[in-house]
Amino acid sequence: MANYCLDTNVISDILRRQPEVMRRLNEALDRDDKLFIPSIVYYEVVRGLKAAGKTRMLEDFNKFYSNAKHLFLDCDDLETINKAVEIYIQLRKGQLIEDNDIYIAAISMVNGCTLVTSNVHHFGRVEGLNFVNWRAA
């Protein structure tokens, strides 16, 4: 059994029923893998769907979200915040990624999850982050 942390682009693929992502999702569900959605991903998905007026997709997302595990980042979560600082320091020597992505990587790492993302260009620069691209066959 694996622990997966879902990135925003993967949630979008699921809502659009992208075939390869759906196949990998169903495999994970069949194995009883745990699916986690960080609060930052929730924010990005809901913000995007509401801004675009995609009410049906928002309903679908809320159903999916209610069946997933949730990972919250708050001011008392110093372990994750400090991990995010480490990632920032590591990345600033080369090329930074967005703060939301740094937090998503830190949340995944601290919680022992493999990050599911198609944004391998950004997340591939984070040392020690386990990630997988469900779009790739």
C-alpha positions as CSV (number, residue, x, y, z in Angstrom):
1,M,0.0,0.0,0.0
2,A,1.3,3.4,-1.0
3,N,0.6,7.0,0.2
4,Y,0.0,9.4,-2.7
5,C,-0.2,13.2,-2.4
6,L,-2.1,14.5,-5.4
7,D,-1.0,17.7,-7.1
8,T,-3.4,20.2,-8.7
9,N,-2.7,19.1,-12.3
10,V,-3.5,15.5,-11.4
11,I,-6.9,16.6,-9.9
12,S,-7.6,18.5,-13.1
13,D,-6.8,15.3,-15.1
14,I,-9.1,13.3,-12.9
15,L,-11.9,15.8,-13.3
16,R,-11.4,15.7,-17.1
17,R,-11.2,11.9,-17.0
18,Q,-7.8,11.7,-18.7
19,P,-7.6,8.0,-19.6
20,E,-4.0,7.1,-18.4
21,V,-4.5,9.1,-15.1
22,M,-7.9,7.4,-14.5
23,R,-6.3,4.0,-15.1
24,R,-3.5,4.7,-12.6
25,L,-6.0,6.2,-10.1
26,N,-8.2,3.0,-10.3
27,E,-5.2,0.8,-9.8
28,A,-4.3,2.8,-6.7
29,L,-7.8,2.5,-5.4
30,D,-7.9,-1.2,-6.1
31,R,-4.7,-1.6,-4.0
32,D,-6.2,0.5,-1.2
33,D,-3.5,3.1,-1.6
34,K,-4.1,6.2,0.4
35,L,-4.8,9.4,-1.5
36,F,-4.1,12.7,0.1
37,I,-5.0,16.2,-1.0
38,P,-3.1,19.1,0.6
39,S,-5.1,22.1,1.6
40,I,-3.0,24.2,-0.9
41,V,-4.1,21.9,-3.7
42,Y,-7.7,22.3,-2.5
43,Y,-7.3,26.1,-2.7
44,E,-5.8,26.0,-6.2
45,V,-8.5,23.7,-7.6
46,V,-11.5,25.4,-6.0
47,R,-10.1,28.9,-7.0
48,G,-9.7,27.8,-10.6
49,L,-13.1,26.1,-10.9
50,K,-15.0,28.9,-9.3
51,A,-13.2,31.6,-11.4
52,A,-14.0,29.6,-14.6
53,G,-17.7,29.1,-13.5
54,K,-17.3,25.3,-13.7
55,T,-20.0,24.4,-11.3
56,R,-20.4,20.7,-12.4
57,M,-16.6,20.1,-12.1
58,L,-16.6,21.8,-8.7
59,E,-19.4,19.4,-7.5
60,D,-17.3,16.4,-8.9
61,F,-14.2,17.7,-7.1
62,N,-16.1,18.1,-3.8
63,K,-17.3,14.5,-4.1
64,F,-13.7,13.3,-4.8
65,Y,-12.3,15.4,-2.0
66,S,-14.7,14.0,0.5
67,N,-13.4,10.5,-0.1
68,A,-9.7,11.5,0.1
69,K,-7.5,12.1,3.1
70,H,-6.7,15.8,3.8
71,L,-3.3,17.3,4.7
72,F,-3.5,20.8,6.2
73,L,-0.7,23.3,6.6
74,D,-1.1,25.6,9.6
75,C,1.1,27.9,11.6
76,D,1.7,25.1,14.2
77,D,3.1,22.7,11.6
78,L,6.7,23.7,12.1
79,E,8.1,20.5,10.7
80,T,6.5,21.2,7.3
81,I,7.3,24.9,7.3
82,N,10.9,24.1,8.1
83,K,11.0,21.5,5.3
84,A,9.7,24.2,3.0
85,V,12.4,26.5,4.1
86,E,15.0,23.8,3.4
87,I,13.6,23.3,-0.1
88,Y,13.6,27.0,-0.8
89,I,17.3,27.3,0.3
90,Q,18.2,24.3,-1.9
91,L,16.3,25.7,-4.9
92,R,17.5,29.3,-4.7
93,K,21.0,28.1,-5.7
94,G,19.5,27.2,-9.1
95,Q,16.0,28.0,-10.2
96,L,13.1,28.5,-7.7
97,I,9.6,27.2,-8.1
98,E,6.4,28.8,-6.9
99,D,5.9,28.9,-3.1
100,N,2.7,26.8,-3.4
101,D,4.7,24.1,-5.1
102,I,7.4,24.3,-2.4
103,Y,4.7,23.8,0.2
104,I,3.2,20.9,-1.7
105,A,6.6,19.2,-1.9
106,A,7.2,19.8,1.8
107,I,3.8,18.4,2.8
108,S,4.4,15.3,0.7
109,M,7.9,14.7,2.1
110,V,6.9,15.3,5.8
111,N,3.9,13.0,5.5
112,G,5.8,10.2,3.7
113,C,3.9,10.5,0.4
114,T,4.8,10.1,-3.2
115,L,3.7,13.2,-5.0
116,V,1.6,12.5,-8.1
117,T,2.2,15.3,-10.6
118,S,2.8,15.9,-14.2
119,N,5.0,18.9,-13.4
120,V,8.2,16.9,-13.3
121,H,10.2,19.9,-14.6
122,H,9.6,21.8,-11.3
123,F,9.3,19.0,-8.8
124,G,12.2,17.1,-10.3
125,R,14.5,19.8,-8.9
126,V,13.5,19.2,-5.3
127,E,16.1,16.9,-3.7
128,G,14.7,13.9,-1.9
129,L,11.2,14.3,-3.2
130,N,9.6,11.0,-4.4
131,F,7.2,11.7,-7.3
132,V,5.5,9.9,-10.1
133,N,3.8,11.1,-13.3
134,W,0.5,9.3,-13.8
135,R,0.2,10.8,-17.3
136,A,3.2,8.7,-18.4
137,A,2.3,5.2,-19.5
